[in-house]
Amino acid sequence: MSELKNKTVKGVLWSAIERFSVQGIQFIVMLVMARLLTPSDYGMMGLAVIFIAVSNTLVDSGFSQALIRKQNRTELDKSTVFYFNIIVSLLLYILCYIGAPYVADFYKLPDLTDIIRVISLSVIINSFAVVQRAQFLINVDFKSQAKCSLIAAIISGCVGIFMAYNGYGVWSLVVQQLVSGLINTCALWIISNWRPTYGYSWKSFNDLFSFGSKMMASGLLDTAYREIYPIIVGKLFSPDNLGHYTRAKHFAEFPSSNLTAIMQRVTYPVLCEIQNEDERLREVYRKFLKMSTYIIFPLMMGLSALAHPFIRIAIGVQWDFCADILQVICFAMMWYPVHAINLNLLQVKGRSDLFLKLEIIKKILNLTVIITTAPFGLMMMCYGQIFNSIIALMINTYYTGKLINLGFVNQMKDLLPTIMLGGVMYICVYCCTFVISNIYLQVVGGTIIGIMIYLTGSKILKFTELQDIKSLIRRKI
């Protein structure tokens, strides 16, 4: 148990360092570039990266999760995945290149053709490092990944700002992403001691694909769903509105998705080690769930409460509509860690069939909500995301209850104190924006008041999560 704790602590800390150092650099770069570029530039980029997201899911094909989960993996398994990724990436680039003019015609944006053809090169670049990343994940080694990602973020950020300052518009975003992927991939190859062999095994492919194919299908469904909002917004409204939406989503994802990714990357290999010990798995699972939501829920609620003064300070008054969107989607994205850890459990138990089944059901229901809300405008679509998130949570927890007797009701009992305390904090912080007139004081004062209320409430109510976090920090020191 001690070894598992040490591995978890080390993994969480280095995963956090990697995510937040890199995302912190990218966040600062984005703030600078948002003042140099227009919402329309970000809208154009938002349309282009849709195809990159789908392509990257197809390239991986769930093989990363399959490699991590397989306890008797071989060098031949890794090499098979490596060559498969490269072949698929080349085929996908050809499809993107051919399909780019048709996408541009669909949106009536001729410039989109060249943007898609160039940005799609990142699919090929990223395919060369899939196995290296999986290898680091297997070893719960986020320190090495942190170094590579940080170097890539700094250099690509400088390139992006330089190009934006010199008037390259949307192309500064395109080149920034390509440079980031290229440097990160090269750094991973330099720091990793793994190299592919000349072998390829259809047996290895079939073994991994039996699990990975279902994960790929689930990933495609999830990616398609997440990107359907930009597709619809870009088509029904305008690149300008899409730019506001993508920036709001980016701000909301900074605390939510990054913290979720940290927990998800650490919990998956750690839980895989105890996949056959149901009682122990249940207790470790509950602790991961409570600790992640204890941190993420107040961050998302606080960001929603301070959305308007924060956006005005960060990127200017021309992005005010972005703040309206941010206020709403924070409440949808705050549930991401709960979704992720629930789905991790299905992967740990090897039930990729259930994983896929749940994704199909959720996406059908979610698509119904999108179709229903789209005619009423962008804001109504954002409110629909909150409804989607709650429904998806109920569906995700169904099989968690079956597998380890920890379904929706039991999970909500665990999370209810955090939700209620976060709600009190939200009301107090939101009221600060009406009492205080200066936007800088609104952010500073609201943040201080929110932290004080949350920590004081945690001590009074004797939250075990606070003690766990203190213990984790002391353990590392």
C-alpha positions, 0 to 999 in steps of 0.5 A: 500500500505504501508503494502505491501511495508513493507512486500516486503522490509522485505522479499527482505532483509531477502531473500537476507540474507538467499540466499547470506549468505548460498550461500556465505558459500557454495561458499567458501566451493566449492572453497576449495573443488575444489582444493582438488577434480578433475573435474571428481569428480564433473562430477560424482556428476553432473550425480547423482544429475540429479535424485535428481532434478527430484525427488524433483520436483515430491515430491513437485508436485506443492503443495507449490505454491498451498498452497501459492496461496490458500487464505483460506487454512486450517490445513487439507490442509497442513497435506494432502500435508505433508503425500502425500510428504512423500509417494511419496518420498519413492516411488521415492527412491525405483525407484532410488535404482532399476534404479541406476545400469542401469544408471551406465551402460548407462554412463559406470561408475560402481561407479555411482550405489552406489553414486545414491543410497546414494544421493537419500536419500536426497529426503526422507529427504527434503520431511519432510520440504516442508510444513514448507518452504511453511508456511514460504513463506506464511508469507514472513518469510525468517529470520527463513529460513536464520537461518536454512539454514546457520547452515546447510551450515556451518556444511555440509561444514566443513564435506565436506572439512574434507572428501575431505582433507582426500581423500574421493573424490566424496563421500565428495560431497555426504555426504556434500549434505546429511548432509546439507539436514538433518540439514536443515530439523531438524532445520526447524522442531525445529523453526517452530510451525506447526505440521501435524495433523492425518487427510488426505482429498481427497477433499483437495488433489483434490483442491490443485492438480488441480492447483499443478499438472500443476505446477508439470508438468511444473516443471518437464519439466523445470527440465528435460530441465535444466538437459538434458545438464549434461546428454548429456555432460556426455554421449557424452564427459566425466566426466571431461568435465561435471565437467568443465561444472557444475562448470561453471554453478555453478559460473554463477548461484551464482549471477543469480539464487540466485538473481532470487530466492530472487525476485521470492520467494518475488514477488509471495506471494506479487503479490498474494495479489493484484492478482485481481487489474490489474493496480496495479499489472502491476505497481508493476510487472514492478518495480520488473522486472526493479529492478532485471535486473538492479542488475543482468545484470551488475553482469553477464556481469562483470563475463563473462568479468572477467571469465578467471582471476577469475577462475584461482584465485578461483580454479586454472589453471587446470579449464581453460576450465571452464572459456571458458564455463563461459564466454558464459553461463553468457549471457544465465543465465542473463535472468533468472529473466525476465523468473521467474517474467513473469512465476510468473504472470501466477501463480498469475493469477491462469493460471497454464494451460498456464504455462504448455502450455508455458513450453511444447512449449519452451522445444520442441524448446529448445530440437531442439536446443540441438540436432542441436548444440550437434554434434558441441561440448560443446562450441556450446551447450553453445552458443545454450543456449543463443539462447534458453534463448531469444526464451523462453523470447519471448514465456514467455512474450506472455501471460503477454501481454495478461493478463496485457498488458505488452508483449515482446516489452514493457518489452524490452523498460523498460530493454533497458537502462539497457542492453545498459549501461551494454554492455558499462560496459562489453566492458570496463571491458573486455578490462582491461584483455588485458591491465593489465597482472596481474590476481589479478589486472585484477579482482580488477581493472576490478571490480572497473572500472565496478562499476564506469562506471555503477553507473556513467551512472545510475546517468547521465541517471537518472535510477529510479532503483538506487533511488528505491534501495537507498530508500529500504536501507534507509527504512530498516535503 
